Amino acid sequence: MSAFMQQLPALIGVVIGALGSYLAVVRGDQARFRREQAVRWEERRLAAYVDYARALKRSVTLTYQVASHLGDDPHPHPLPLQEAEPQLAEAMTARDPAWEALLLLGSPDVVEKARAWVLTLIDMEQYVRQDTRDPAAWHALLEQQRDRRDGYYTAVRDDLALPPGHSARWAPPMLRT
């Protein structure tokens, strides 16, 4: 038997081992790439969710201030509607790009909860623009806004597989009984 034939099984073993090693490395690289890509998209979704919440919260805070000026809200920094109007317009303008990013990256449930939250905010903006003085109606709007904000955050946490968070419900010191 020739020397080549005697070493052929070892040579075949080396070729199979090299091929197996190559395939394992390629599969590992593909899996790592998919994981890294998923993390990047998840980070972008989180950023879109946070940007949208921040944009809405700016408008919510302004409505609190105007309602405080009307005597319906205990916010410590009342603001007349005339002074708040340019800020409300600016906040509304900032919401549009945040909404578009949310539409692009958000899950259907998160988008639906975000839509519900902004519709309540629009009701709050209409309330303060109508110069309404009705603390009970304002309180109902506040509760609805808080419920919808909580629904939005719950949907975001579910979408990103985060643990449950704080409801953010608390009574300011002046409202506690």
Secondary structure, 3 states (H helix, E strand, C coil): CCHHHHHHHHHHHHHHHHHHHHHHHHHHHHHHHHHHHHHHHHHHHHHHHHHHHHHHHHHHHHHHHHHHHHCCCCCCCCCCHHHHHHHHHHHHHHHHHHHHHHHHHCCHHHHHHHHHHHHHHHHHHHHHHCCCCCHHHHHHHHHHHHHHHHHHHHHHHHHCCCCCCCCCCCCCCCCCC
